[in-house]
Amino acid sequence: MLEEVERWLSTRSWSATDRPLHQILAAKQRTGQTVSVVLPALNEEETVGDIAAVIRHDLMRQVPLVDELVVVDSGSTDRTSEVAAAAGATVVHRDGILPRLPAVPGKGEVLWRSLLVTRGDIVCFVDADLRDFSSDFVSGIVGPLLTDPDVDLVKGMYDRPLGGAAGQGGRVTELMARPLLNMHWPQLAGFVQPLGGEYAARRSLLEQLPFPVGYGVELGMLVDALHLAGLDALAQVDVGVRKHRHQDGQALGRMAAAIYRTAQLRLARGHLIRPSLTQFERGGDGFEPRTYSVDTEERPPMVEIAEYQERKAA
């Protein structure tokens, strides 16, 4: 491991217990910074309400850490919006944000648009499919941003059990993202969960980053933040165990393809020879090919969007 990464691990990797809640709240009051929490959601009626309720109870009612809790619904066909609203979240529909620009499917698209409907100086993203959710996921990763002005982005790190086996989750991380980062951006080799959906960053950083519209958003954001802000502006916090719904192997293959494409663009901004992925399913006549397009679009830094500039000036 690079000596720089070893140093970073000793100075920029923490546990959620390293910053007690009273210390984080004191820093928030002292600095006057505001915190927005965003849950991107697509058909998550089973879990989104519990997550929103815990955040509202623990971090908005009991203590004033979170100023704004927003669920961005990216086209759910179940009761995601109703459940989230009943739990006390502000629900915004993806297609209603920046309507002049037609939305495309993808998690990154939702995260990008969320910057237009939140106001916090610090924006914290939390996936909406988590089970047994703890508010430490929010306070833990927001804490360093409130207490250390030199930190701009914080990723959560955690155990990811799979089928009862500890540490076996995060298959795309181990098979695609970690090898890519170690080979091409070795400064980022210290991140335990580079693709994790729980992280927080300063708005001043997020608004300068391009957002891959799909599953490549986490890797793209990490690489771009490294180049823009430097390794010491990035950090990670151990928040325990992350339990969520696992996807099947073919969905993971599509995710891996999007992540590879995101890395490819950042390596060379080169020509995409074949931005698609063919997978196989057994049918009545044997294995049948299914070809899926790989996300090839990115949204520009939000600071370049006229509506966002007008909103900041208002």
Rosetta silent file (secondary structure, phi, psi, omega in degrees, C-alpha in Angstrom):
SEQUENCE: MLEEVERWLSTRSWSATDRPLHQILAAKQRTGQTVSVVLPALNEEETVGDIAAVIRHDLMRQVPLVDELVVVDSGSTDRTSEVAAAAGATVVHRDGILPRLPAVPGKGEVLWRSLLVTRGDIVCFVDADLRDFSSDFVSGIVGPLLTDPDVDLVKGMYDRPLGGAAGQGGRVTELMARPLLNMHWPQLAGFVQPLGGEYAARRSLLEQLPFPVGYGVELGMLVDALHLAGLDALAQVDVGVRKHRHQDGQALGRMAAAIYRTAQLRLARGHLIRPSLTQFERGGDGFEPRTYSVDTEERPPMVEIAEYQERKAA
SCORE:     score description
SCORE:     0.000 S_00000001
   1 L     0.000  142.047  178.830    0.000    0.000    0.000 S_00000001
   2 L   -58.096  141.864  177.295    1.184    3.496   -0.770 S_00000001
   3 H   -58.401  -35.876  179.283    2.747    5.303    2.169 S_00000001
   4 H   -63.399  -37.378  179.858    0.365    8.181    1.458 S_00000001
   5 H   -70.791  -40.111  177.504   -2.618    5.857    1.826 S_00000001
   6 H   -60.773  -42.407  177.002   -1.302    4.413    5.091 S_00000001
   7 H   -63.086  -42.756 -179.530   -0.932    7.953    6.436 S_00000001
   8 H   -62.159  -40.905  179.756   -4.451    8.796    5.223 S_00000001
   9 H   -62.311  -31.260 -179.093   -5.899    5.746    6.933 S_00000001
  10 H   -83.156  -17.761 -176.087   -4.406    6.872   10.230 S_00000001
  11 H  -117.028  -13.696 -175.369   -5.610   10.480    9.916 S_00000001
  12 H  -130.899   15.836  174.173   -8.827   10.344    7.877 S_00000001
  13 E  -120.447  122.945 -174.513  -10.513    7.094    8.950 S_00000001
  14 E  -132.105  173.161  170.156  -12.653    7.261   12.056 S_00000001
  15 E  -105.785  153.115  177.691  -15.402    5.532   13.970 S_00000001
  16 H   -59.757  -26.511 -179.190  -18.786    7.133   14.548 S_00000001
  17 H   -75.795  -10.718 -179.089  -17.996    6.952   18.282 S_00000001
  18 H   -69.474  -22.752 -179.592  -14.994    9.265   17.843 S_00000001
  19 L  -125.540   95.306  178.614  -17.312   12.266   17.681 S_00000001
  20 L   -58.838  154.025 -175.505  -20.075   12.164   20.309 S_00000001
  21 H   -58.521  -37.806 -179.232  -23.348   13.746   19.264 S_00000001
  22 H   -64.396  -32.551  177.666  -22.977   16.648   21.691 S_00000001
  23 H   -69.778  -40.536  178.902  -19.636   17.537   20.086 S_00000001
  24 H   -65.687  -42.730  179.836  -21.160   17.476   16.602 S_00000001
  25 H   -64.741  -39.124  178.193  -24.093   19.632   17.703 S_00000001
  26 H   -63.111  -40.822  178.301  -21.784   22.145   19.350 S_00000001
  27 H   -66.122  -38.621  178.497  -19.785   22.430   16.133 S_00000001
  28 H   -63.309  -44.065  179.598  -22.973   22.892   14.116 S_00000001
  29 H   -66.124  -39.637 -178.155  -24.141   25.666   16.397 S_00000001
  30 H   -67.455  -39.959 -175.265  -20.723   27.316   16.384 S_00000001
  31 H   -91.832  -19.338  179.978  -20.307   27.271   12.606 S_00000001
  32 L    74.077   15.157 -179.602  -23.927   27.848   11.632 S_00000001
  33 L   -76.694  148.524  178.604  -23.809   25.154    8.950 S_00000001
  34 L  -110.481  154.846 -173.924  -27.025   23.492    7.834 S_00000001
  35 E  -126.938  126.814  172.940  -27.545   19.815    6.983 S_00000001
  36 E  -112.155  138.357  173.396  -29.810   18.255    4.357 S_00000001
  37 E  -112.796  129.771 -178.321  -30.431   14.500    4.141 S_00000001
  38 E  -118.580  129.032  173.187  -31.501   13.081    0.775 S_00000001
  39 E  -113.529  107.153  172.860  -32.977    9.624    0.214 S_00000001
  40 E   -75.574  132.073 -171.692  -33.141    8.643   -3.471 S_00000001
  41 E  -139.991  135.182  173.200  -35.997    6.161   -3.754 S_00000001
  42 L  -139.680  106.537  179.328  -37.496    3.864   -6.359 S_00000001
  43 L    55.920   57.706 -178.401  -40.146    1.420   -5.125 S_00000001
  44 L  -122.563   39.083 -176.557  -38.904    1.332   -1.540 S_00000001
  45 L   -62.432  -24.953 -177.679  -42.202    1.407    0.369 S_00000001
  46 L   -73.656  -24.938 -172.393  -41.021   -1.377    2.695 S_00000001
  47 L  -124.046  -27.468 -171.020  -38.026    0.529    4.082 S_00000001
  48 H   -62.793  -34.315 -179.328  -38.131    4.249    3.243 S_00000001
  49 H   -66.421  -42.857  179.275  -40.646    5.070    5.979 S_00000001
  50 H   -63.423  -41.153  179.510  -38.621    3.466    8.751 S_00000001
  51 H   -63.340  -48.337 -179.485  -35.459    5.289    7.651 S_00000001
  52 H   -62.050  -40.507 -178.663  -37.213    8.645    7.462 S_00000001
  53 H   -64.265  -40.195  179.276  -38.914    8.104   10.828 S_00000001
  54 H   -65.201  -44.088  179.784  -35.619    7.308   12.576 S_00000001
  55 H   -63.253  -44.649 -179.892  -33.923   10.394   11.141 S_00000001
  56 H   -62.529  -44.088 -177.408  -36.850   12.638   12.092 S_00000001
  57 H   -69.397  -50.244 -171.661  -37.055   11.261   15.616 S_00000001
  58 H   -78.663  -37.821 -167.825  -33.352   11.027   16.458 S_00000001
  59 H  -117.649    1.939  175.657  -31.828   13.928   14.542 S_00000001
  60 H  -123.522  -39.075 -179.741  -34.622   16.459   14.060 S_00000001
  61 H   -90.414  -52.232 -178.616  -36.902   16.146   17.102 S_00000001
  62 L   -69.266  -42.423  176.544  -34.594   14.907   19.850 S_00000001
  63 L  -137.948  148.487 -176.662  -31.637   16.981   18.650 S_00000001
  64 L   -90.308   62.850  179.813  -31.447   19.651   15.911 S_00000001
  65 L   -90.203  -44.894 -178.464  -28.769   18.084   13.705 S_00000001
  66 L   -96.755  127.831 -178.973  -30.686   17.639   10.450 S_00000001
  67 L   -93.740  -20.632 -171.917  -32.417   20.704    9.043 S_00000001
  68 E  -153.671  129.625  178.837  -34.028   19.114    6.016 S_00000001
  69 E  -124.019  113.615 -173.159  -35.095   15.564    5.109 S_00000001
  70 E  -124.496  127.808  170.383  -35.985   15.055    1.446 S_00000001
  71 E  -102.950  122.523  176.707  -37.027   11.882   -0.363 S_00000001
  72 E  -101.635  110.629 -179.106  -36.622   12.167   -4.119 S_00000001
  73 E   -85.821  121.270 -174.851  -38.958    9.668   -5.779 S_00000001
  74 L   -99.659   30.943  175.055  -37.558    8.609   -9.131 S_00000001
  75 L   111.758   34.192 -177.346  -40.734    7.124  -10.551 S_00000001
  76 L   -64.122  146.327  174.648  -42.025    4.625   -8.010 S_00000001
  77 L  -107.740    0.937  176.176  -45.084    2.556   -8.853 S_00000001
  78 L  -105.424 -155.201 -175.363  -45.704    1.522   -5.242 S_00000001
  79 L   -97.627   27.992 -179.684  -46.515    3.643   -2.164 S_00000001
  80 H   -52.535  -50.072 -176.693  -42.997    4.989   -1.648 S_00000001
  81 H   -62.444  -44.844 -178.134  -44.112    8.639   -1.755 S_00000001
  82 H   -65.280  -43.146 -179.563  -47.048    8.156    0.590 S_00000001
  83 H   -65.304  -42.587 -179.776  -45.038    6.162    3.124 S_00000001
  84 H   -64.633  -42.807  179.537  -42.171    8.674    3.091 S_00000001
  85 H   -65.279  -39.992  179.209  -44.517   11.638    3.542 S_00000001
  86 H   -64.050  -27.854  179.532  -46.338    9.904    6.401 S_00000001
  87 L   -83.821   -2.770  174.808  -42.978    9.416    8.126 S_00000001
  88 L   102.991    6.374  178.428  -42.325   13.151    7.983 S_00000001
  89 L   -85.949  151.431  167.935  -40.079   13.513    4.946 S_00000001
  90 E   -80.533  124.684 -177.192  -40.536   16.129    2.269 S_00000001
  91 E  -105.664  126.950  178.048  -41.246   14.181   -0.919 S_00000001
  92 E  -125.443  136.916  179.495  -40.195   15.570   -4.289 S_00000001
  93 E   -92.085  134.577 -176.398  -40.703   13.798   -7.584 S_00000001
  94 H   -49.090  -45.523 -173.699  -37.717   13.603   -9.894 S_00000001
  95 H   -70.418  -14.614  178.247  -39.621   14.747  -12.983 S_00000001
  96 H   -87.655   -4.252  179.871  -40.762   17.897  -11.222 S_00000001
  97 L   -98.437  124.954 -179.969  -37.177   19.089  -10.699 S_00000001
  98 L    53.040   59.043 -172.546  -35.691   21.064  -13.591 S_00000001
  99 L   -64.396  -18.661  178.767  -38.544   20.094  -15.939 S_00000001
 100 L   -67.480  -18.113 -179.318  -36.963   21.761  -18.967 S_00000001
 101 L  -112.589  103.657 -176.540  -34.408   18.947  -18.961 S_00000001
 102 L   -55.418  133.987 -178.353  -36.142   15.561  -19.374 S_00000001
 103 L   -74.641  149.985  173.488  -35.036   13.124  -16.701 S_00000001
 104 L  -116.008  154.500  179.687  -33.289    9.873  -17.533 S_00000001
 105 L   -64.620  146.601  175.100  -33.416    6.736  -15.365 S_00000001
 106 L   141.367  146.919  179.998  -30.637    6.308  -12.854 S_00000001
 107 H   -64.842  -43.829 -178.693  -29.561    6.938   -9.293 S_00000001
 108 H   -60.185  -35.472  177.300  -27.007    9.588  -10.223 S_00000001
 109 H   -58.571  -43.500 -178.690  -29.697   11.563  -12.019 S_00000001
 110 H   -67.438  -43.134  179.148  -31.735   11.732   -8.821 S_00000001
 111 H   -62.654  -42.066  179.552  -28.767   12.752   -6.668 S_00000001
 112 H   -61.000  -48.154 -178.424  -27.822   15.485   -9.144 S_00000001
 113 H   -67.259  -25.995 -178.820  -31.343   16.916   -9.240 S_00000001
 114 H   -62.816  -23.683  178.660  -31.587   16.821   -5.453 S_00000001
 115 L   -64.654  -23.830 -179.892  -29.138   19.723   -5.260 S_00000001
 116 L   -82.219  -15.099 -176.822  -31.855   21.930   -6.749 S_00000001
 117 L  -119.427   14.335  174.049  -34.422   21.090   -4.061 S_00000001
 118 L  -126.760  160.631 -176.934  -32.212   21.174   -0.958 S_00000001
 119 L  -126.664   -4.151 -174.023  -30.486   24.063    0.765 S_00000001
 120 L   -62.723  145.450  173.161  -28.093   22.533    3.287 S_00000001
 121 L   -66.492  -29.213  176.112  -24.441   23.536    3.374 S_00000001
 122 E  -119.089  130.995  179.426  -23.805   19.820    3.887 S_00000001
 123 E  -115.261  126.932 -178.178  -25.742   17.237    1.879 S_00000001
 124 E  -114.658  123.500  178.990  -25.958   13.670    3.175 S_00000001
 125 E  -100.641  135.765  178.376  -27.123   10.866    0.866 S_00000001
 126 L  -136.178  126.645  176.932  -28.660    7.679    2.292 S_00000001
 127 L   -64.187  147.055 -172.864  -29.959    4.759    0.235 S_00000001
 128 L   -92.636    6.795 -178.895  -33.644    4.060    0.818 S_00000001
 129 L  -107.287   14.712 -177.203  -33.419    0.248    0.966 S_00000001
 130 E   -74.991  145.165  176.332  -31.574   -0.062    4.296 S_00000001
 131 E  -115.301  153.770 -177.597  -32.964   -2.317    7.019 S_00000001
 132 L    53.344   46.468 -172.790  -32.429   -1.991   10.781 S_00000001
 133 L   -69.526  139.255  174.780  -31.377    1.594   10.094 S_00000001
 134 L  -117.388  140.673  178.920  -29.470    3.564   12.719 S_00000001
 135 L   -67.667   -9.994  174.192  -29.205    7.347   12.776 S_00000001
 136 H   -60.440  -26.105  177.906  -25.466    6.845   13.355 S_00000001
 137 H   -60.010  -36.117  179.649  -25.265    6.476    9.588 S_00000001
 138 H   -84.828  -54.858 -176.862  -26.125   10.180    9.310 S_00000001
 139 H   -62.737  -34.362 -178.932  -24.497   11.665   12.402 S_00000001
 140 H   -64.531  -43.977 -176.023  -21.376    9.572   11.879 S_00000001
 141 H   -87.522  -18.771  176.092  -20.638   10.748    8.349 S_00000001
 142 H   -81.605  -29.616 -174.975  -21.830   14.315    8.878 S_00000001
 143 H   -50.563  -52.293 -179.107  -19.731   14.745   12.021 S_00000001
 144 H   -60.939  -31.798  179.741  -16.306   15.256   10.395 S_00000001
 145 H   -70.234  -31.297  178.925  -17.728   17.857    8.012 S_00000001
 146 H   -81.427  -29.545 -174.038  -19.105   19.883   10.915 S_00000001
 147 H  -100.388  -17.108 -176.097  -16.030   19.578   13.120 S_00000001
 148 L  -129.997  107.149 -176.781  -13.175   19.721   10.579 S_00000001
 149 L   -67.201  -12.752 -179.296  -13.153   22.495    7.953 S_00000001
 150 L   -87.216   -6.651  179.772  -10.488   20.660    5.935 S_00000001
 151 L   -97.709  130.906 -177.873  -12.796   17.714    5.177 S_00000001
 152 L  -113.954  -23.628 -178.678  -15.075   18.015    2.138 S_00000001
 153 E  -146.984  135.847 -178.553  -16.462   14.504    1.591 S_00000001
 154 E  -131.225  125.527  175.636  -17.044   11.595    3.968 S_00000001
 155 E   -99.927  144.170  171.200  -17.989    8.040    2.995 S_00000001
 156 E   -77.405  145.650  170.536  -19.572    5.564    5.359 S_00000001
 157 E  -126.924  147.546 -171.768  -17.764    2.252    5.872 S_00000001
 158 E  -167.954  165.914  169.352  -19.419   -0.831    7.313 S_00000001
 159 E   -76.959  145.132  178.147  -19.759   -4.592    7.247 S_00000001
 160 L  -127.629   89.408 -179.919  -22.058   -5.870    4.477 S_00000001
 161 L   -68.901  151.638  177.343  -23.432   -9.342    5.310 S_00000001
 162 E  -135.883  115.163  179.947  -24.859  -11.507    2.530 S_00000001
 163 L    59.074   34.925  179.882  -27.172  -14.374    3.353 S_00000001
 164 L    87.290   -9.683  179.377  -26.000  -14.411    6.952 S_00000001
 165 E   -92.966  123.400 -178.442  -22.316  -14.461    6.007 S_00000001
 166 L   -67.877  139.614  172.019  -20.379  -11.487    7.349 S_00000001
 167 L    74.006   10.352 -176.806  -18.389   -9.420    4.903 S_00000001
 168 L   -99.876   -2.498  175.804  -19.676  -11.122    1.750 S_00000001
 169 L   -78.024 -179.269  179.349  -21.766   -8.227    0.459 S_00000001
 170 L    69.601   43.853 -175.375  -20.425   -5.572   -1.877 S_00000001
 171 H   -66.650  -38.462  178.435  -19.634   -7.972   -4.701 S_00000001
 172 H   -67.454  -34.122  176.007  -19.321   -5.259   -7.363 S_00000001
 173 H   -58.706  -49.593 -173.958  -16.977   -3.379   -5.056 S_00000001
 174 H   -73.855  -34.271 -174.723  -14.631   -6.343   -4.722 S_00000001
 175 H   -91.872  -22.026 -177.100  -14.790   -7.552   -8.316 S_00000001
 176 H  -125.612  -60.288 -170.580  -14.844   -4.238  -10.192 S_00000001
 177 H   -66.517  -45.781 -176.100  -14.439   -1.022   -8.213 S_00000001
 178 H   -65.072  -44.190  175.299  -11.616   -1.980   -5.878 S_00000001
 179 H   -60.238  -41.087  179.115   -9.360   -3.370   -8.637 S_00000001
 180 H   -60.980  -47.115 -177.571  -10.009   -0.285  -10.785 S_00000001
 181 H   -65.680  -43.542 -178.983   -9.189    2.104   -7.966 S_00000001
 182 H   -63.796  -35.824 -178.127   -6.075    0.220   -6.874 S_00000001
 183 H   -80.222  -38.715 -170.240   -4.722    0.081  -10.408 S_00000001
 184 H  -110.064  -28.368  177.573   -5.621    3.535  -11.671 S_00000001
 185 L  -132.815   67.126 -173.368   -6.244    5.734   -8.607 S_00000001
 186 H   -60.594  -19.754  176.171   -4.161    4.073   -5.887 S_00000001
 187 H   -61.932  -23.945 -177.619   -4.603    7.088   -3.606 S_00000001
 188 H   -94.384    8.435 -176.061   -8.194    5.906   -3.157 S_00000001
 189 L   -66.154  -16.558 -178.067   -7.207    2.345   -2.210 S_00000001
 190 L   -81.558   -7.526 -178.729   -7.925    3.036    1.469 S_00000001
 191 L   -75.956  123.866 -178.222  -11.679    3.403    1.027 S_00000001
 192 L   -72.728  -40.854 -179.018  -13.433    0.397    2.531 S_00000001
 193 L  -128.367   73.290 -176.236  -16.748    1.012    0.746 S_00000001
 194 L   -64.437  -24.515 -179.754  -16.028    3.195   -2.297 S_00000001
 195 L   -98.815    2.437 -177.569  -19.423    2.382   -3.842 S_00000001
 196 L   -58.154  143.619 -177.826  -21.438    2.776   -0.637 S_00000001
 197 L   -88.676    3.345  179.705  -24.559    4.905   -0.956 S_00000001
 198 L  -108.296  107.037  179.430  -24.176    6.571    2.436 S_00000001
 199 E  -158.912  163.018 -178.972  -21.933    9.609    2.262 S_00000001
 200 E  -137.554  150.808 -179.358  -21.974   13.342    2.879 S_00000001
 201 E  -152.686  160.599  174.725  -20.234   16.276    1.272 S_00000001
 202 E   -72.442  139.670  176.726  -20.136   20.025    1.278 S_00000001
 203 H   -56.741  -36.145 -178.392  -22.467   21.609   -1.241 S_00000001
 204 H   -61.747  -24.327  173.762  -19.551   23.740   -2.391 S_00000001
 205 H   -85.729  -49.587 -175.548  -17.878   20.530   -3.609 S_00000001
 206 H   -57.440  -38.077 -175.944  -20.947   18.738   -4.963 S_00000001
 207 L   -71.963  -10.693  177.812  -22.022   21.638   -7.130 S_00000001
 208 L   -98.122   -3.527 -174.197  -18.682   21.532   -8.953 S_00000001
 209 L   -99.075  140.775  166.763  -18.820   17.817   -9.808 S_00000001
 210 L   -73.209  151.067 -178.603  -20.278   16.137  -12.897 S_00000001
 211 E  -119.078  108.628  167.786  -22.733   13.373  -11.998 S_00000001
 212 E   -54.873  137.090 -171.321  -22.857   10.114  -13.960 S_00000001
 213 L   -75.191  -18.877 -174.639  -26.574    9.491  -14.261 S_00000001
 214 L  -112.213 -142.173 -174.104  -26.481    5.811  -13.276 S_00000001
 215 L   -71.861  -10.040  178.142  -24.662    3.444  -10.958 S_00000001
 216 L   -78.033   -0.317 -171.726  -21.282    4.963  -11.758 S_00000001
 217 H   -61.308  -40.803 -176.937  -22.091    8.037   -9.685 S_00000001
 218 H   -67.876  -44.866  178.818  -20.277    6.929   -6.509 S_00000001
 219 H   -66.059  -43.454  179.668  -17.040    5.965   -8.226 S_00000001
 220 H   -60.357  -42.501 -179.089  -17.136    9.049  -10.457 S_00000001
 221 H   -64.572  -40.499 -178.937  -17.739   11.342   -7.510 S_00000001
 222 H   -65.709  -45.801 -179.882  -14.868    9.840   -5.530 S_00000001
 223 H   -65.161  -44.324 -178.550  -12.381   10.112   -8.401 S_00000001
 224 H   -67.991  -36.890  177.470  -13.461   13.631   -9.329 S_00000001
 225 H   -65.997  -36.362  175.945  -13.375   14.790   -5.710 S_00000001
 226 H   -59.314  -46.894 -178.062   -9.824   13.453   -5.410 S_00000001
 227 H   -69.342  -34.763 -175.668   -8.720   15.513   -8.389 S_00000001
 228 H   -82.128  -41.025 -171.614  -10.630   18.613   -7.321 S_00000001
 229 H  -112.941  -20.333 -178.868  -10.042   18.668   -3.568 S_00000001
 230 L    93.444  157.155 -174.623   -7.146   16.274   -2.861 S_00000001
 231 H   -60.721  -39.100 -175.543   -6.917   13.120   -0.766 S_00000001
 232 H   -71.747  -10.029  174.389   -6.813   14.875    2.605 S_00000001
 233 H   -85.955   -4.598 -178.677  -10.197   16.462    1.905 S_00000001
 234 E  -109.028  147.680 -177.334  -11.721   12.961    1.772 S_00000001
 235 E  -152.444  171.943  175.929  -12.481   10.745    4.763 S_00000001
 236 E  -144.071  151.750 -177.646  -14.434    7.703    5.920 S_00000001
 237 E  -133.669  132.666  177.944  -16.287    6.764    9.100 S_00000001
 238 E   -78.406  117.873 -179.237  -17.151    3.318   10.453 S_00000001
 239 E  -115.617   13.950  171.182  -20.890    3.202   11.124 S_00000001
 240 E   105.610 -115.142 -174.347  -21.263   -0.501   11.869 S_00000001
 241 E  -125.852  135.449  179.288  -23.331   -2.890    9.739 S_00000001
 242 L  -112.949  118.105  177.198  -25.300   -2.149    6.586 S_00000001
 243 E  -113.198  130.754 -177.870  -28.254   -4.428    5.809 S_00000001
 244 E  -157.295  177.284  178.765  -30.156   -3.948    2.577 S_00000001
 245 L   -77.453  126.608  179.484  -31.814   -5.705   -0.336 S_00000001
 246 L   -91.106  144.750 -179.797  -29.249   -7.499   -2.494 S_00000001
 247 L   -93.248  160.910 -179.352  -29.581   -7.585   -6.271 S_00000001
 248 L   -77.069  172.503 -173.658  -29.228  -10.628   -8.484 S_00000001
 249 H   -60.913  -37.750 -178.279  -26.115  -11.444  -10.478 S_00000001
 250 H   -70.855  -38.857  175.799  -27.319   -9.955  -13.763 S_00000001
 251 H   -62.119  -38.430  177.732  -28.278   -6.652  -12.148 S_00000001
 252 H   -65.809  -34.144  176.737  -24.826   -6.588  -10.581 S_00000001
 253 H   -62.948  -41.699  178.300  -23.323   -7.176  -14.025 S_00000001
 254 H   -66.759  -37.338  176.921  -25.094   -4.104  -15.384 S_00000001
 255 H   -63.080  -44.047 -179.284  -23.930   -2.125  -12.395 S_00000001
 256 H   -63.212  -38.419  179.067  -20.348   -3.248  -12.957 S_00000001
 257 H   -63.827  -41.437  178.930  -20.519   -2.253  -16.625 S_00000001
 258 H   -64.754  -37.988 -179.913  -21.696    1.249  -15.712 S_00000001
 259 H   -68.892  -41.031  177.636  -18.898    1.582  -13.168 S_00000001
 260 H   -62.812  -41.817  178.979  -16.299    0.427  -15.663 S_00000001
 261 H   -62.288  -40.416  178.079  -17.597    2.915  -18.198 S_00000001
 262 H   -61.634  -42.925  177.696  -17.380    5.716  -15.628 S_00000001
 263 H   -64.867  -41.602 -178.930  -13.779    4.776  -14.911 S_00000001
 264 H   -58.305  -45.176 -179.766  -12.990    4.543  -18.614 S_00000001
 265 H   -61.736  -37.694 -177.961  -14.181    8.082  -19.259 S_00000001
 266 H   -77.691  -22.199  177.051  -12.083    9.394  -16.434 S_00000001
 267 H   -75.657  -40.493 -172.479   -9.009    7.544  -17.571 S_00000001
 268 H  -139.243  -10.344 -170.750   -8.964    8.808  -21.114 S_00000001
 269 L    48.184   37.949 -173.339  -12.222   10.558  -22.012 S_00000001
 270 L   -89.328 -176.791 -176.898  -11.833    8.190  -24.930 S_00000001
 271 L   -77.669  130.479  175.541  -14.195    6.736  -27.473 S_00000001
 272 L   -83.027  110.488 -176.804  -16.707    4.192  -26.210 S_00000001
 273 L   -68.658  -42.701 -176.211  -16.477    1.345  -28.702 S_00000001
 274 L  -147.553   87.211 -177.619  -19.528   -0.518  -27.456 S_00000001
 275 L   -80.094   57.326  178.197  -21.538    1.127  -24.668 S_00000001
 276 E  -149.762  165.176 -178.196  -23.712   -1.939  -24.097 S_00000001
 277 E  -135.974  126.389  176.329  -23.652   -5.213  -22.198 S_00000001
 278 E  -102.183  128.290  176.197  -24.983   -8.568  -23.375 S_00000001
 279 E  -122.788  171.817 -174.424  -26.048  -11.113  -20.766 S_00000001
 280 E  -128.292  140.136  174.783  -27.687  -14.527  -21.126 S_00000001
 281 E  -129.566  141.306  179.346  -30.831  -16.134  -19.746 S_00000001
 282 E   -76.634  127.449  176.347  -31.959  -19.704  -20.305 S_00000001
 283 E  -120.042 -167.327 -178.596  -35.140  -19.903  -22.353 S_00000001
 284 L   -64.263  -25.359 -178.836  -37.095  -22.621  -24.069 S_00000001
 285 L  -109.340   24.284 -178.921  -34.518  -22.854  -26.858 S_00000001
 286 E   104.712 -158.042 -178.472  -31.414  -22.606  -24.716 S_00000001
 287 E   -76.775  128.471 -178.540  -29.537  -19.511  -23.620 S_00000001
 288 E  -112.532  134.126 -179.381  -31.004  -16.319  -25.018 S_00000001
 289 E   -76.640  144.287  172.126  -29.061  -13.061  -25.218 S_00000001
 290 E  -130.583  122.284 -177.409  -30.317   -9.901  -23.574 S_00000001
 291 E  -109.936  131.154 -178.868  -28.501   -6.704  -24.413 S_00000001
 292 E  -119.635  140.792  174.982  -28.676   -3.629  -22.182 S_00000001
 293 E   -74.229  145.688  176.268  -27.358   -0.171  -22.900 S_00000001
 294 L   -98.794  135.025 -178.342  -24.689    1.112  -20.499 S_00000001
 295 L   -50.698  126.284  179.070  -25.191    4.619  -19.167 S_00000001
 296 L  -124.559   18.150 -176.711  -23.229    6.997  -21.372 S_00000001
 297 L  -119.967  145.894  173.250  -24.536   10.291  -20.093 S_00000001
 298 E  -132.033  146.739  173.809  -23.359   12.592  -17.344 S_00000001
 299 E   -88.216  143.556 -177.906  -24.916   15.698  -15.915 S_00000001
 300 L   -72.798  167.094  174.401  -22.669   18.770  -15.782 S_00000001
 301 L   -51.739  135.109 -175.305  -21.615   20.396  -12.509 S_00000001
 302 H   -60.238  -26.687 -178.544  -24.748   21.890  -10.953 S_00000001
 303 H   -65.324  -15.733  178.164  -23.057   25.267  -10.642 S_00000001
 304 H   -86.878   -6.552 -177.509  -23.297   25.535  -14.449 S_00000001
 305 L   -86.604  126.974 -174.253  -27.095   25.266  -14.446 S_00000001
 306 H   -59.124  -42.449 -178.158  -28.846   28.637  -14.788 S_00000001
 307 H   -63.623  -35.533  178.832  -31.748   27.713  -12.498 S_00000001
 308 H   -69.398  -41.190  177.576  -29.324   26.693   -9.758 S_00000001
 309 H   -61.422  -42.088  179.530  -27.376   29.954  -10.094 S_00000001
 310 H   -64.829  -39.271 -179.922  -30.634   31.929   -9.869 S_00000001
 311 H   -65.941  -39.068  178.498  -31.673   29.971   -6.792 S_00000001
 312 H   -66.566  -34.278 -177.679  -28.355   30.643   -5.062 S_00000001
 313 H   -76.784  -21.727 -176.266  -28.628   34.345   -5.861 S_00000001
 314 L   -69.183    0.000    0.000  -32.186   34.588   -4.514 S_00000001
